[in-house]
Amino acid sequence: MYDLLSDLSIVEVSSFVASPTVGLYCAQMGAEVIRVDQIGGGLDYDRYMQTAEGRSLAWENLNRAKKSVALDLRSAEGRELAVELARATGQLVTNLPEKSFLSHAAVSEGRPDMISLRVMGWHDGRQAMDFTVNAASGYPLMTGPEDWDVATAPPVNQVLPAWDFITGAYCAFALMAAVHLRSRTGEGAEVRVPLGDVAIGTVANSGAMAEMLYRGGDRPRLGNAIWGALGRDFTSRDGKRFMVAVLTPKQWTAMVDALGIAQPVAALETKTGAEFAKSDHNRFVHRDALFAIVQGAAGQRDYADLAQALTRAGATFERYRTMHEASTDPELVGDNPLFGPSPANPSGFAYPAARSFANLPAREAADPRPAPYLGQHSEEVLSQRLGLGSGQIGDLIDRGVVDTSDQTGLRKRP
C-alpha cells in the first residue's frame, strides 16, 4: 500500500476478475475505491474457493482495501443511488453493459468532467470471458506436446485467467491516463476496454500475429520448449524438475560452465558447423541435441548441487513447484517484502497478503488492508458522498434499498 493516489476516489460496480482488478490496483496505490454491490452479493460474491463459512477467498483478495456499499440494484431507487454516487465521485469503473443504467450518458449528465471506464467483452458488444477470448486467441492450440497430431490434438487451456488480469492492469493505466487528461484540459472521458481486444491486441504486440501471417500457417507445438531460444524443463538425479532459460550469451556461458558440458557442446558445434554462444537461432534449431546434452548432465547430479552450481555461475533457472509449495516457500513468500502480515480478513482466515507489486524504495509500503464486509461502508459513503442524513439512510435501510455490513454472517441472496 502506498498513498500516491490518496486524492482520488473511484466508484466500482464490478464482478468477476478484470473489473475488480482495476480497483484493486488503484486501492493499493492509495485511491479510495468504493465498490457497489447488489444486496446479498453480486455475481462474484460466492466464487470458489469458499471457506466453510461461505466466504469467497477470491472475492476477499480482489477487493482488498476497498469500501463496500450494498444497494438493491434491481430497484429503480437503488440504481439511481448508484448513478448519483458515481456522478458525485467523478470516476466510475464497471463491467456492466453500456446500455445499462450505468451508461456514460447517465452518469455524466450534468457532470462534463465525468470519467467512466467500462470493461467489455468484444468490441461489438458480444459477451466474452477470459476462457472464451483465450480460445479465440490461438494460444490453446499452440501448447501441448510436440508429438501431438496437428489435426486431432485437443486445445490446452491455461489455468490462470491471464487476459482478465492483463485487462485489469491495462484499464488501471487507461483510467490514470484519462484522469491525467482531465487535469490538463478539464475534459471528462468515456473509456471502453474490450477484453477480446486486449487478447488479440497482445497477440499482435507480441509479434505473433505478424509471424503467423509471414509463415502462412501456425507455429508448431513445442511442448515445454521456449520458442526461438533454448529452454526447457529438465530432471535432476533425485527427480526434481527445473526450468532453464537461455536467451543471452551470458546465460549460455553460465549454463555450460555450471553443468560442465563444454566438451560435448564443442563436439556438437564441430559436427553441425553451428556456433552456439552468440546465436539464439542456432541454439533453437539444434535444441533437441542440446537438450540431450543438458539432460545428460543434469541427470547425474542431485538438484541441490545443480542449484548451487547454476546460481554460482549466474544461470537463469528455477525449480518447478506446486502452487501449495509456492504459497509456503520462504523465498517466494515468507521472506518477500511484497507480502505483509495478514489483516483481519472477513473470512477469519489468516494468510499472507500482497502489497502493491510496484516497489518504491523511497517510500515505506504500508501493510495490506482487508477486504470489506459487504455493505460495511454503506452509511458512511451515502452520508459523505451524497449528503444523506441518518434519517434518510435509515429509511432506505428499512425499505430494503440499502443494506449494512454482513459481518454477523452471510445472508441468502434475495
Disulfide bonds with the S-S distance in Angstrom:
none
